[in-house]
């Protein structure tokens, strides 16, 4: 009887440890980014997609790989206290390899306090508007504040 009890306990532990859940890598990745993406970042992408839809274009799908590069670039701009496209060629090359991108673009900004403010400013700029209205499928945007509360933005696009 003692041997049967040990067997039952070991069996129970094994069964409870190895449950039969089916969470795909995509589900885990989506959940991870959904928890990390700020409401301002979500709103920026939503406003960009609203603009694209209003002119008959496809809406952009959020992409986690582009998000990682947008975050890294925004942090770099914060560290330098300047907006730039420094190392864009490297980000573009990495997206080409990692996400099989054919064409990559990015826009940056600083000093806006709302999603609407930065998107409106981008749409008033010919070069930024061309990127927003470009032939892309995927996008991600990073919006982060520096220690003084000044926001920096990077939005990446690719197809």
Helices and strands as residue ranges (DSSP letters): H 2-17, H 25-36, H 39-54, E 61-62, H 64-80, H 88-98, E 104-110, H 115-124, H 126-132, E 138-145, E 151-158
